[in-house]
């Protein structure tokens, strides 16, 4: 049994190993459970999206996305195109 939940976290878009932008991310998280009355036995990020932020315009290009999920740092190569986060 599994369910999908939405979580918001702060992350960074890095270019050349340095923070280019601090961004707010919308994480789509799949939670796997043995049954509904117990806490999830596993959680995995199925998708990460940029949330709209006023006064922040992110230039299109390749970045490294970094954020913390369940206490572990995550890093992914990504591409930003028209304010949309895509896999690199």
Backbone as ProteinMPNN parsed JSONL, in Angstrom:
{"seq_chain_A": "XXXXXXXXXXXXXXXXXXXXXXXXXXXXXXXXXXXXXXXXXXXXXXXXXXXXXXXXXXXXXXXXXXXXXXXXXXXXXXXXXXXXXXXX", "coords_chain_A": {"N_chain_A": [[0.842, -1.171, 0.0], [0.473, 2.225, -0.77], [0.835, 5.808, -0.648], [0.533, 9.166, -1.89], [2.097, 12.17, -1.022], [2.466, 15.72, -0.59], [5.212, 17.82, -0.057], [6.965, 20.721, 1.066], [10.125, 22.162, 0.668], [13.204, 23.963, 1.25], [15.758, 24.582, -1.103], [18.789, 24.506, -3.095], [20.065, 25.829, -6.12], [22.869, 25.005, -7.781], [25.743, 26.233, -9.45], [28.732, 25.564, -10.965], [29.6, 24.542, -8.525], [28.869, 26.451, -6.665], [26.354, 28.268, -4.856], [23.781, 29.394, -6.821], [21.126, 30.099, -6.785], [18.676, 30.268, -4.205], [15.974, 28.234, -3.641], [12.475, 27.42, -3.396], [11.072, 24.292, -3.111], [8.644, 22.018, -4.384], [7.911, 18.93, -3.343], [6.919, 15.797, -4.5], [6.009, 13.078, -2.836], [6.257, 9.613, -2.445], [4.853, 7.397, -0.222], [5.406, 4.347, 1.292], [3.599, 1.838, 2.876], [2.95, -0.664, 5.384], [0.451, -1.096, 6.504], [-2.417, 1.078, 6.857], [-2.51, 2.068, 9.479], [0.002, 2.388, 10.511], [3.183, 4.098, 10.574], [4.902, 5.219, 7.581], [6.972, 2.791, 5.93], [8.851, 3.252, 4.086], [10.018, 6.047, 2.178], [10.011, 7.998, -0.744], [11.187, 10.422, -3.055], [9.241, 11.255, -5.695], [8.997, 13.252, -7.519], [10.277, 16.527, -8.126], [9.618, 19.966, -8.042], [9.956, 23.408, -8.985], [8.709, 26.07, -7.011], [6.661, 28.913, -7.638], [8.264, 32.003, -7.139], [8.117, 35.24, -6.083], [9.799, 37.98, -7.561], [12.101, 36.542, -8.147], [13.962, 35.483, -10.729], [14.965, 32.81, -12.493], [17.691, 31.984, -14.402], [17.696, 30.243, -17.508], [19.275, 27.063, -17.949], [21.895, 24.676, -17.058], [22.136, 23.093, -13.891], [23.043, 22.028, -10.534], [20.865, 20.518, -8.397], [20.241, 20.826, -5.003], [19.084, 19.614, -1.933], [17.607, 18.832, 1.294], [16.189, 15.817, 2.285], [14.258, 13.972, 4.425], [16.368, 14.067, 6.298], [18.627, 13.504, 4.816], [21.035, 14.628, 2.504], [20.317, 15.502, -0.803], [21.296, 15.382, -4.21], [21.012, 16.374, -7.555], [21.549, 16.408, -11.072], [20.182, 18.962, -12.988], [18.075, 20.812, -15.282], [17.038, 24.058, -16.016], [14.339, 25.472, -17.609], [12.552, 28.02, -18.808], [11.548, 28.675, -16.196], [10.906, 26.15, -15.318], [11.71, 23.058, -13.845], [13.743, 20.529, -15.042], [14.882, 17.201, -15.821], [18.378, 16.71, -16.231]], "CA_chain_A": [[0.0, 0.0, 0.0], [1.247, 3.469, -0.802], [0.077, 7.038, -0.884], [1.353, 10.284, -2.344], [1.94, 13.399, -0.247], [3.221, 16.877, -1.074], [5.988, 18.524, 0.968], [7.72, 21.879, 0.574], [11.436, 22.318, 1.301], [14.117, 24.909, 0.618], [16.903, 23.958, -1.739], [19.718, 25.387, -3.799], [20.527, 25.512, -7.465], [24.3, 25.278, -7.8], [26.445, 26.312, -10.725], [30.174, 25.529, -10.685], [29.808, 24.24, -7.114], [28.471, 27.572, -5.815], [24.92, 28.542, -4.873], [23.333, 30.435, -7.755], [19.786, 30.494, -6.343], [17.96, 29.541, -3.156], [14.652, 28.011, -4.22], [11.509, 26.624, -2.648], [10.705, 23.145, -3.929], [7.462, 21.204, -4.092], [8.275, 17.529, -3.507], [5.877, 14.792, -4.537], [6.637, 11.982, -2.088], [5.521, 8.346, -2.34], [5.048, 6.745, 1.064], [5.031, 2.944, 1.266], [3.177, 1.425, 4.209], [2.48, -2.041, 5.565], [-0.993, -0.832, 6.543], [-2.709, 2.502, 7.077], [-2.418, 2.506, 10.867], [1.398, 2.529, 10.905], [3.981, 5.078, 9.84], [5.485, 4.657, 6.357], [8.204, 2.017, 6.073], [9.8, 3.847, 3.132], [9.561, 7.273, 1.508], [10.872, 8.33, -1.872], [10.758, 11.57, -3.834], [8.858, 10.866, -7.051], [9.109, 14.426, -8.395], [10.552, 17.813, -7.479], [9.265, 21.103, -8.891], [10.165, 24.747, -8.44], [7.493, 26.819, -6.727], [6.815, 30.31, -8.062], [8.755, 32.918, -6.107], [8.094, 36.596, -6.61], [11.06, 38.726, -7.666], [13.236, 35.671, -8.441], [13.94, 34.957, -12.092], [16.07, 31.871, -12.631], [18.144, 31.887, -15.787], [17.712, 28.907, -18.093], [20.592, 26.455, -18.009], [22.153, 23.469, -16.274], [22.472, 23.318, -12.489], [22.916, 20.909, -9.617], [19.842, 20.782, -7.399], [20.604, 20.261, -3.699], [18.135, 19.834, -0.84], [17.612, 17.778, 2.307], [14.939, 15.059, 2.382], [14.323, 12.994, 5.525], [17.662, 14.13, 6.965], [19.722, 13.17, 3.899], [21.236, 15.575, 1.421], [20.075, 14.983, -2.153], [21.846, 16.211, -5.292], [20.633, 15.887, -8.873], [21.775, 17.316, -12.203], [18.907, 19.422, -13.533], [18.091, 21.893, -16.259], [15.92, 24.978, -15.858], [13.903, 26.028, -18.88], [11.316, 28.773, -18.62], [11.119, 28.553, -14.801], [10.517, 24.764, -15.068], [12.824, 22.177, -13.507], [13.747, 19.332, -15.872], [16.055, 16.334, -15.644], [19.466, 17.127, -17.131]], "C_chain_A": [[0.894, 1.243, 0.0], [0.302, 4.646, -0.98], [1.06, 8.118, -1.295], [1.042, 11.499, -1.492], [2.807, 14.486, -0.874], [3.932, 17.519, 0.119], [6.731, 19.679, 0.305], [9.018, 21.988, 1.365], [12.215, 23.405, 0.571], [15.298, 24.14, 0.042], [17.779, 24.999, -2.407], [19.905, 24.889, -5.224], [21.985, 25.951, -7.521], [24.8, 25.347, -9.234], [27.923, 26.435, -10.39], [30.447, 25.346, -9.192], [29.403, 25.334, -6.15], [26.976, 27.812, -5.945], [24.617, 29.686, -5.822], [21.979, 30.987, -7.318], [19.369, 29.642, -5.148], [16.522, 29.443, -3.635], [13.771, 27.222, -3.26], [11.013, 25.533, -3.592], [9.411, 22.508, -3.438], [7.861, 19.765, -4.391], [7.015, 16.671, -3.519], [6.506, 13.521, -3.98], [5.705, 10.771, -2.074], [5.875, 7.707, -1.004], [4.539, 5.306, 0.969], [4.75, 2.484, 2.702], [2.775, -0.038, 4.218], [0.962, -2.015, 5.688], [-1.207, 0.601, 7.004], [-2.503, 2.976, 8.51], [-0.982, 2.673, 11.354], [2.082, 3.586, 10.053], [4.56, 4.42, 8.581], [6.77, 3.884, 6.648], [9.277, 2.528, 5.106], [9.155, 5.078, 2.505], [10.544, 7.588, 0.397], [10.293, 9.535, -2.606], [10.485, 11.094, -5.259], [9.071, 12.022, -8.027], [9.485, 15.639, -7.555], [10.319, 18.924, -8.492], [9.634, 22.4, -8.189], [8.81, 25.357, -8.128], [7.717, 28.251, -7.182], [7.258, 31.182, -6.898], [8.803, 34.318, -6.708], [9.487, 37.212, -6.565], [12.288, 37.84, -7.891], [13.054, 35.115, -9.844], [15.186, 34.09, -12.252], [16.423, 31.743, -14.108], [18.108, 30.438, -16.255], [19.138, 28.372, -18.114], [20.689, 25.226, -17.132], [22.636, 23.845, -14.877], [22.576, 21.97, -11.783], [21.891, 21.33, -8.579], [20.245, 20.081, -6.111], [19.527, 20.625, -2.684], [18.231, 18.664, 0.132], [16.227, 17.151, 2.361], [15.125, 13.972, 3.427], [15.725, 12.913, 6.143], [18.857, 13.798, 6.09], [19.815, 14.191, 2.771], [21.07, 14.87, 0.072], [20.716, 15.929, -3.164], [21.511, 15.563, -6.628], [21.054, 16.887, -9.947], [20.425, 17.68, -12.808], [19.145, 20.506, -14.576], [16.866, 22.745, -15.987], [15.616, 25.547, -17.241], [12.558, 26.711, -18.648], [10.707, 28.617, -17.239], [10.624, 27.133, -14.46], [11.775, 23.93, -14.837], [12.698, 20.883, -14.306], [14.961, 18.483, -15.529], [17.119, 16.752, -16.649], [19.823, 16.016, -18.097]], "O_chain_A": [[1.921, 1.296, 0.676], [-0.848, 4.504, -1.395], [2.265, 7.998, -1.076], [-0.122, 11.828, -1.262], [3.76, 14.197, -1.597], [3.329, 17.732, 1.17], [7.079, 19.613, -0.874], [9.008, 21.915, 2.594], [11.922, 23.727, -0.581], [15.772, 23.17, 0.633], [17.545, 26.203, -2.301], [19.904, 23.687, -5.488], [22.296, 27.127, -7.33], [24.339, 24.615, -10.11], [28.32, 27.308, -9.619], [31.397, 25.914, -8.654], [29.567, 25.179, -4.94], [26.394, 27.591, -7.007], [25.119, 30.798, -5.662], [21.708, 32.18, -7.457], [19.67, 28.45, -5.086], [15.915, 30.452, -3.994], [14.259, 26.46, -2.425], [10.593, 25.806, -4.716], [9.129, 22.468, -2.241], [8.118, 19.412, -5.541], [6.152, 16.807, -2.652], [7.423, 12.958, -4.578], [4.526, 10.881, -1.738], [7.048, 7.502, -0.693], [3.385, 5.072, 0.61], [5.548, 2.708, 3.612], [2.322, -0.584, 3.212], [0.267, -2.811, 5.056], [-0.281, 1.255, 7.483], [-2.337, 4.174, 8.738], [-0.769, 3.063, 12.502], [1.624, 3.923, 8.961], [4.692, 3.197, 8.527], [7.558, 4.276, 7.508], [10.465, 2.264, 5.291], [7.94, 5.151, 2.325], [11.756, 7.464, 0.57], [9.079, 9.659, -2.763], [11.38, 10.596, -5.942], [9.299, 11.802, -9.217], [9.059, 15.763, -6.407], [10.756, 18.843, -9.64], [9.626, 22.483, -6.961], [7.862, 25.184, -8.893], [8.839, 28.754, -7.121], [6.697, 31.108, -5.804], [9.458, 34.543, -7.726], [10.251, 36.979, -5.628], [13.413, 38.336, -7.831], [12.111, 34.371, -10.112], [16.313, 34.575, -12.158], [15.574, 31.438, -14.945], [18.444, 29.522, -15.504], [20.092, 29.132, -18.277], [19.704, 24.787, -16.539], [23.426, 24.773, -14.698], [22.249, 20.924, -12.343], [22.032, 22.38, -7.952], [20.554, 18.89, -6.117], [19.111, 21.779, -2.583], [18.851, 17.642, -0.163], [15.219, 17.85, 2.469], [16.037, 13.151, 3.327], [16.206, 11.828, 6.468], [19.991, 13.807, 6.569], [18.811, 14.566, 2.166], [21.613, 13.789, -0.154], [20.678, 17.146, -2.986], [21.7, 14.36, -6.813], [20.926, 18.094, -9.746], [19.617, 16.8, -13.105], [20.247, 21.033, -14.726], [15.778, 22.219, -15.754], [16.501, 26.032, -17.945], [11.561, 26.061, -18.335], [9.495, 28.447, -17.108], [9.991, 26.937, -13.423], [12.773, 24.08, -15.542], [11.665, 20.216, -14.253], [15.953, 18.99, -15.005], [16.803, 17.105, -17.785], [20.715, 16.183, -18.929]]}, "name": "protein", "num_of_chains": 1, "seq": "XXXXXXXXXXXXXXXXXXXXXXXXXXXXXXXXXXXXXXXXXXXXXXXXXXXXXXXXXXXXXXXXXXXXXXXXXXXXXXXXXXXXXXXX"}
